[in-house]
Amino acid sequence: MEYSIYAVLGVLVVIYLFITIKNRNKSKSRKSKKFMDGYNHEDRKKD
C-alpha cells in the first residue's frame, strides 16, 4: 500500500516533466526566426 503512493507520485512527476518539456519546445519554436518566416514589415505599412 505504501509503494502505490510513491508510484502515483512518480507517474505525476513524469507527466509534469513531459508537459513542461513540450511547452518549452513550443516556446522556443515561437521565438525562432522560423515563426516569422515570410513576414515582411513593409507589407504591413502599405495597408
C-alpha positions as CSV (number, residue, x, y, z in Angstrom):
1,M,0.0,0.0,0.0
2,E,2.8,2.4,0.8
3,Y,4.5,1.8,-2.5
4,S,1.4,2.7,-4.5
5,I,1.5,6.2,-3.2
6,Y,5.1,6.6,-4.4
7,A,4.1,5.0,-7.8
8,V,1.3,7.5,-8.3
9,L,3.5,10.4,-7.3
10,G,6.2,9.2,-9.7
11,V,3.8,9.0,-12.6
12,L,2.5,12.5,-11.8
13,V,6.1,13.8,-11.8
14,V,6.8,12.2,-15.2
15,I,3.6,13.6,-16.7
16,Y,4.5,17.1,-15.3
17,L,8.1,16.9,-16.8
18,F,6.7,15.8,-20.1
19,I,4.3,18.7,-20.3
20,T,6.9,21.2,-19.2
21,I,9.4,20.0,-21.8
22,K,6.8,20.0,-24.5
23,N,5.7,23.6,-23.6
24,R,9.4,24.8,-23.5
25,N,9.9,23.4,-27.0
26,K,6.8,25.2,-28.3
27,S,8.1,28.4,-26.7
28,K,11.5,28.1,-28.4
29,S,9.9,27.5,-31.8
30,R,7.7,30.6,-31.3
31,K,10.8,32.7,-30.6
32,S,12.8,31.4,-33.5
33,K,13.1,33.0,-36.9
34,K,11.1,30.2,-38.5
35,F,7.9,31.5,-36.8
36,M,8.3,34.8,-38.6
37,D,9.3,33.2,-41.9
38,G,7.8,35.1,-44.9
39,Y,6.8,38.1,-42.8
40,N,7.8,41.4,-44.4
41,H,7.3,44.6,-42.3
42,E,7.0,46.8,-45.4
43,D,3.9,44.9,-46.5
44,R,2.2,45.9,-43.2
45,K,2.8,49.6,-43.8
46,K,1.0,49.6,-47.2
47,D,-2.4,48.9,-45.6
